[in-house]
Amino acid sequence: MKYLPLLSIVLISACSAPNQVTSITSQEQVVAYSKHQGYEDRFDNFYKKPELYPVSCDTDCYPSTALIECKTDMEQCQYVGENNIPQTRLGYEIQWLGHATFVIKTPTNETILIDPVKHQFDWPVDLGFRLLNGFYRNEIKWPDNLSDNVDGVIYSHIHYDHFSKETINELGNKVTYFTPKGFADYFPKGGYKISEMLWFTKTNLGNSTLHFVPAHHFSSRVVVPYITEDHDASLWGGWVIESKSTRLFYAGDTGYSSHISEIANRFASFDICLMPIASYFHETAGKWYRKVHMTPEDALYAADELNCKVMIPWGYGNASWKMGDKSSHAPLFRLLGQYQQLKSKVPLIILNEGEQIEL
């Protein structure tokens, strides 16, 4: 019993330790600001959405396919088709845990966790969803000892389905966190190492280089955007991982815009592209959802523009939140249909949640 006061002091000190925040800058950095509720430093989309999207599906957007087996109509499904894995291996191990969360092992052996959200949402949004309509995400299966083997964590933006304080507490402060500008204020206290970045800045993790690149989205940690004071107080974007002369692109949540061509111009091509294909449909919000999320045909068009040698889609799935989707797997049905319709040449690799591949 005499050791309990000392133990309490140690635990309190660890939880309240100041975070170590580094701001990454570059002469090539790009940033746009807008005014919001009298603030001068709110972030904005530098690259605006197109007046007309390059491609749009209007009819028969969800054709049936033998490649997906479902318990009900486009719900609780498994992809059963074969993936054509390139014979020439790049040295990546990629595991999709669900929604936007990936575990990436690079050719130079760094393990990088992308947008890790293990559970539902952080409190109080989690409680609100449970009380209001019983809506609840199926918890994803977390690999054994994952927290002990991660070298770095990268985040695309601050929304609850991409940034989880509860998951950060589980991962601990031994890893380095790479975030958009403005994230440090949202982190729990506990001696976390955080590198905040603006668009087109870069830093190193071991022998890999991490580039933070633009997306067309927005940020807030509240239920109703555009109203509360934290709207667009932190930046959003995607990531490029360079390792042993290879490039992997993670788009983050984004609508299609000219930022895609700007990224393509700067990097020329990508060996692997992790592209979002969900949350573009909403019966009441309508076209606004597509402004900040890609349809499957947008993702295919962008992958071609980015010169992706392989595209891996994400956002659908049995553990997805179906935020702006007709069903758990409607985006995947639409993707496969549009792939044929558009005669896309970008090779697709379709994963079920939890699956891992070597490329």
C-alpha positions as CSV (number, residue, x, y, z in Angstrom):
1,M,0.0,0.0,0.0
2,K,2.9,2.4,0.7
3,Y,3.8,2.4,-3.0
4,L,0.4,3.5,-4.3
5,P,1.0,7.3,-3.8
6,L,4.3,7.1,-5.7
7,L,2.7,5.0,-8.5
8,S,-0.2,7.6,-8.8
9,I,2.4,10.4,-9.1
10,V,4.2,8.5,-11.9
11,L,1.0,7.8,-13.8
12,I,-0.3,11.4,-13.5
13,S,3.1,12.8,-14.7
14,A,3.2,10.5,-17.7
15,C,-0.4,11.5,-18.7
16,S,0.4,15.2,-18.3
17,A,3.8,15.2,-20.0
18,P,4.0,17.9,-22.7
19,N,3.9,16.8,-26.2
20,Q,6.9,17.3,-28.5
21,V,5.7,19.3,-31.5
22,T,7.8,20.0,-34.6
23,S,6.6,22.2,-37.4
24,I,7.9,21.0,-40.9
25,T,8.3,23.8,-43.4
26,S,9.6,24.1,-47.0
27,Q,10.2,26.7,-49.7
28,E,7.8,24.6,-51.9
29,Q,5.0,24.5,-49.4
30,V,1.5,25.6,-50.4
31,V,-1.3,26.7,-48.1
32,A,-4.5,28.7,-48.5
33,Y,-6.4,30.5,-45.7
34,S,-9.9,31.8,-45.4
35,K,-11.8,33.9,-42.8
36,H,-14.3,32.1,-40.6
37,Q,-16.2,33.7,-37.7
38,G,-13.6,36.5,-37.7
39,Y,-10.5,34.3,-37.7
40,E,-7.7,35.0,-40.2
41,D,-6.0,31.7,-40.1
42,R,-8.6,29.1,-41.1
43,F,-7.4,26.7,-43.8
44,D,-9.1,26.5,-47.2
45,N,-9.0,24.4,-50.4
46,F,-6.3,25.9,-52.6
47,Y,-7.4,23.8,-55.5
48,K,-11.2,24.3,-56.2
49,K,-13.6,21.7,-57.4
50,P,-14.2,21.5,-61.1
51,E,-17.3,23.1,-62.7
52,L,-18.0,19.8,-64.4
53,Y,-16.6,16.4,-63.2
54,P,-14.7,14.5,-65.9
55,V,-16.9,11.4,-65.6
56,S,-20.2,10.7,-63.9
57,C,-22.4,7.6,-63.7
58,D,-26.1,8.4,-64.2
59,T,-27.8,5.1,-64.9
60,D,-27.2,1.4,-63.9
61,C,-24.4,2.5,-61.5
62,Y,-24.6,-0.6,-59.3
63,P,-24.7,-3.6,-61.6
64,S,-24.7,-7.1,-60.1
65,T,-21.5,-9.1,-60.2
66,A,-20.4,-12.6,-59.4
67,L,-17.2,-11.2,-57.9
68,I,-19.0,-10.0,-54.7
69,E,-21.0,-12.4,-52.5
70,C,-23.5,-10.7,-50.0
71,K,-25.9,-11.8,-47.3
72,T,-28.4,-9.2,-48.4
73,D,-28.6,-6.6,-51.1
74,M,-25.0,-5.0,-51.2
75,E,-24.8,-5.6,-47.5
76,Q,-22.4,-7.8,-45.4
77,C,-20.3,-8.9,-48.4
78,Q,-17.0,-10.5,-49.4
79,Y,-15.1,-9.9,-52.5
80,V,-14.4,-13.4,-54.0
81,G,-12.6,-12.4,-57.2
82,E,-9.0,-13.0,-57.9
83,N,-6.4,-10.2,-57.7
84,N,-3.7,-10.1,-60.3
85,I,-0.6,-9.4,-58.2
86,P,2.3,-8.0,-60.3
87,Q,5.1,-10.5,-60.7
88,T,7.8,-7.8,-60.0
89,R,7.7,-7.2,-56.2
90,L,8.3,-3.7,-54.8
91,G,8.9,-4.8,-51.2
92,Y,5.7,-3.5,-49.6
93,E,3.4,-5.4,-47.2
94,I,0.0,-3.8,-47.1
95,Q,-2.9,-4.7,-44.8
96,W,-6.2,-3.0,-44.9
97,L,-7.9,-3.0,-41.5
98,G,-11.1,-1.3,-42.6
99,H,-12.5,2.1,-43.6
100,A,-9.3,4.2,-44.1
101,T,-6.9,2.3,-41.8
102,F,-3.9,0.7,-43.4
103,V,-0.7,-0.9,-42.0
104,I,2.2,-0.4,-44.5
105,K,5.6,-2.1,-44.2
106,T,7.9,-0.3,-46.6
107,P,10.7,-1.7,-48.7
108,T,13.1,-0.3,-46.1
109,N,11.2,-2.0,-43.2
110,E,9.4,0.9,-41.6
111,T,6.0,0.0,-40.4
112,I,3.6,2.9,-40.9
113,L,0.0,3.1,-39.7
114,I,-2.4,5.2,-41.7
115,D,-5.5,6.9,-40.1
116,P,-5.9,4.4,-37.3
117,V,-9.4,4.2,-35.8
118,K,-10.0,1.0,-34.0
119,H,-13.4,1.6,-32.4
120,Q,-16.5,3.6,-33.2
121,F,-15.9,7.4,-32.5
122,D,-14.3,9.3,-29.7
123,W,-16.6,10.5,-26.9
124,P,-19.1,12.4,-27.0
125,V,-19.9,11.7,-30.7
126,D,-19.7,8.0,-29.9
127,L,-22.4,8.3,-27.2
128,G,-24.5,10.5,-29.4
129,F,-24.7,7.9,-32.2
130,R,-25.6,5.2,-29.8
131,L,-28.4,7.1,-28.1
132,L,-29.9,8.7,-31.2
133,N,-30.4,5.8,-33.6
134,G,-28.4,2.8,-32.4
135,F,-26.0,3.2,-35.3
136,Y,-22.7,1.4,-34.5
137,R,-19.7,0.4,-36.5
138,N,-18.5,-3.2,-36.3
139,E,-15.1,-3.0,-34.5
140,I,-12.2,-3.9,-36.7
141,K,-9.9,-6.7,-35.7
142,W,-6.6,-5.3,-34.6
143,P,-3.5,-7.4,-35.4
144,D,-1.7,-8.8,-32.4
145,N,1.1,-6.7,-31.0
146,L,0.5,-4.0,-33.7
147,S,1.1,-1.2,-31.2
148,D,4.6,-2.6,-30.4
149,N,5.7,-2.7,-34.0
150,V,4.6,0.6,-35.4
151,D,7.4,3.1,-36.3
152,G,5.2,6.0,-37.5
153,V,1.5,7.1,-37.7
154,I,0.2,9.4,-40.4
155,Y,-3.1,11.2,-40.4
156,S,-5.0,12.7,-43.3
157,H,-7.4,14.9,-41.3
158,I,-9.1,15.5,-38.0
159,H,-12.6,13.9,-38.6
160,Y,-13.6,11.3,-36.1
161,D,-13.5,8.4,-38.6
162,H,-9.8,9.2,-39.3
163,F,-8.4,10.5,-36.0
164,S,-9.1,8.7,-32.7
165,K,-7.7,9.8,-29.4
166,E,-8.6,6.5,-27.9
167,T,-6.5,4.7,-30.5
168,I,-3.6,7.1,-29.9
169,N,-3.7,6.2,-26.2
170,E,-3.4,2.6,-27.1
171,L,-0.5,3.2,-29.5
172,G,1.4,5.2,-26.9
173,N,4.2,7.7,-27.2
174,K,7.0,5.5,-28.5
175,V,6.0,6.1,-32.1
176,T,6.2,9.3,-34.1
177,Y,3.0,10.9,-35.3
178,F,2.9,12.9,-38.6
179,T,0.0,15.2,-39.0
180,P,-1.4,18.1,-41.0
181,K,-0.8,21.6,-39.5
182,G,-3.0,22.3,-36.5
183,F,-3.3,18.8,-35.1
184,A,-1.2,19.1,-31.9
185,D,-4.0,21.0,-30.1
186,Y,-6.3,18.0,-30.5
187,F,-3.8,15.4,-29.2
188,P,-4.1,14.0,-25.7
189,K,-1.3,15.0,-23.4
190,G,1.4,12.4,-22.7
191,G,4.7,13.2,-24.3
192,Y,3.7,12.4,-27.9
193,K,6.2,13.2,-30.7
194,I,4.2,15.1,-33.4
195,S,5.4,16.5,-36.7
196,E,2.9,19.0,-38.1
197,M,3.1,19.6,-41.9
198,L,1.8,21.9,-44.6
199,W,1.1,20.8,-48.2
200,F,4.2,19.8,-50.2
201,T,6.5,19.6,-47.2
202,K,8.5,16.4,-46.5
203,T,10.3,14.6,-43.7
204,N,12.0,11.3,-43.0
205,L,11.0,8.2,-41.1
206,G,14.0,5.9,-41.0
207,N,15.0,5.4,-44.7
208,S,11.6,6.4,-46.1
209,T,10.5,9.9,-47.0
210,L,7.0,11.2,-46.2
211,H,5.5,13.9,-48.3
212,F,2.3,15.7,-47.2
213,V,0.2,16.6,-50.3
214,P,-3.2,18.4,-50.9
215,A,-6.7,17.0,-50.8
216,H,-10.1,18.7,-51.4
217,H,-11.9,18.4,-48.1
218,F,-12.5,20.2,-44.8
219,S,-11.9,19.7,-41.0
220,S,-13.8,19.9,-37.7
221,R,-14.2,17.8,-34.6
222,V,-17.9,18.5,-34.2
223,V,-21.1,17.0,-35.6
224,V,-22.3,20.1,-37.5
225,P,-19.6,21.7,-39.8
226,Y,-19.4,25.4,-40.8
227,I,-21.1,26.5,-37.5
228,T,-18.7,25.8,-34.7
229,E,-15.4,27.6,-33.9
230,D,-13.1,24.7,-34.8
231,H,-14.2,24.5,-38.4
232,D,-11.1,24.3,-40.7
233,A,-8.7,25.1,-37.8
234,S,-6.6,22.2,-38.8
235,L,-5.4,21.2,-42.3
236,W,-6.3,18.1,-44.3
237,G,-4.5,16.2,-47.1
238,G,-2.9,13.0,-48.5
239,W,0.5,11.4,-48.2
240,V,3.2,10.1,-50.5
241,I,5.6,7.5,-49.1
242,E,8.9,7.1,-50.9
243,S,11.0,4.1,-50.2
244,K,13.8,2.6,-52.3
245,S,12.8,4.5,-55.4
246,T,9.2,3.5,-55.1
247,R,6.2,5.7,-54.4
248,L,2.9,4.9,-52.5
249,F,0.1,7.4,-52.6
250,Y,-2.7,7.6,-50.0
251,A,-5.3,10.2,-51.1
252,G,-7.1,10.7,-47.7
253,D,-10.7,11.9,-47.8
254,T,-11.0,14.1,-50.9
255,G,-13.2,15.2,-53.7
256,Y,-11.8,15.3,-57.2
257,S,-10.1,18.7,-58.1
258,S,-7.1,20.1,-59.8
259,H,-4.9,19.0,-56.9
260,I,-4.7,15.6,-58.6
261,S,-3.0,17.0,-61.6
262,E,-0.7,19.1,-59.4
263,I,0.4,16.0,-57.5
264,A,0.8,14.1,-60.8
265,N,3.1,16.9,-62.1
266,R,5.3,16.8,-59.1
267,F,5.7,13.0,-58.7
268,A,5.2,11.7,-62.3
269,S,3.9,8.3,-61.3
270,F,3.0,6.0,-58.4
271,D,3.6,2.3,-57.9
272,I,0.7,1.9,-55.5
273,C,-2.4,4.2,-55.0
274,L,-4.7,3.8,-52.1
275,M,-7.9,5.6,-53.3
276,P,-11.2,6.4,-51.5
277,I,-14.4,5.3,-53.2
278,A,-17.1,5.9,-50.6
279,S,-19.2,8.6,-48.8
280,Y,-20.2,10.3,-52.1
281,F,-23.9,9.6,-51.9
282,H,-26.5,11.2,-49.6
283,E,-30.2,11.5,-50.1
284,T,-30.5,14.9,-48.3
285,A,-27.0,16.4,-48.5
286,G,-26.9,15.6,-52.3
287,K,-24.1,17.0,-54.4
288,W,-22.2,18.5,-51.4
289,Y,-20.9,15.0,-50.5
290,R,-19.2,14.6,-53.8
291,K,-17.5,17.9,-53.4
292,V,-15.4,16.4,-50.5
293,H,-15.5,12.7,-51.4
294,M,-14.7,10.8,-54.6
295,T,-17.2,8.7,-56.4
296,P,-15.7,5.4,-57.7
297,E,-15.5,6.8,-61.2
298,D,-13.7,9.9,-59.8
299,A,-11.2,7.6,-58.1
300,L,-10.6,5.6,-61.3
301,Y,-10.1,8.8,-63.4
302,A,-7.7,10.2,-60.7
303,A,-5.7,7.0,-60.6
304,D,-5.2,7.2,-64.4
305,E,-4.2,10.9,-64.1
306,L,-1.8,10.0,-61.3
307,N,-0.3,7.2,-63.5
308,C,-0.9,4.6,-60.8
309,K,0.5,1.2,-61.5
310,V,-1.9,-0.4,-59.0
311,M,-5.0,1.0,-57.3
312,I,-6.3,-0.3,-54.0
313,P,-9.7,1.1,-53.1
314,W,-11.0,1.8,-49.5
315,G,-13.9,3.2,-47.6
316,Y,-16.5,0.5,-48.2
317,G,-16.8,-2.6,-46.1
318,N,-18.6,-4.5,-43.3
319,A,-16.9,-2.3,-40.6
320,S,-17.5,0.9,-42.5
321,W,-19.8,3.6,-41.1
322,K,-21.8,3.9,-44.4
323,M,-21.7,7.7,-44.1
324,G,-23.1,8.8,-47.4
325,D,-23.3,5.4,-48.9
326,K,-26.3,3.4,-50.1
327,S,-25.0,0.2,-48.4
328,S,-21.8,-1.3,-47.0
329,H,-20.6,-2.4,-50.4
330,A,-22.4,-0.2,-52.9
331,P,-19.2,1.7,-53.6
332,L,-17.4,-1.5,-54.6
333,F,-20.3,-2.6,-56.9
334,R,-20.1,0.8,-58.5
335,L,-16.4,0.7,-58.8
336,L,-16.4,-2.7,-60.6
337,G,-19.2,-1.5,-63.0
338,Q,-17.4,1.7,-63.8
339,Y,-14.1,-0.1,-64.3
340,Q,-15.7,-1.9,-67.2
341,Q,-17.7,1.1,-68.4
342,L,-14.6,3.4,-68.5
343,K,-12.3,0.7,-69.8
344,S,-9.8,1.6,-67.1
345,K,-6.3,0.4,-67.6
346,V,-5.2,0.8,-64.0
347,P,-4.9,-2.6,-62.4
348,L,-7.2,-3.0,-59.4
349,I,-6.5,-5.0,-56.2
350,I,-9.6,-5.5,-54.1
351,L,-9.2,-6.3,-50.4
352,N,-11.6,-7.5,-47.8
353,E,-11.1,-6.0,-44.3
354,G,-8.2,-7.5,-42.5
355,E,-6.6,-8.9,-45.7
356,Q,-2.8,-8.5,-46.3
357,I,-0.9,-8.6,-49.6
358,E,2.7,-8.3,-50.7
359,L,3.5,-6.1,-53.6
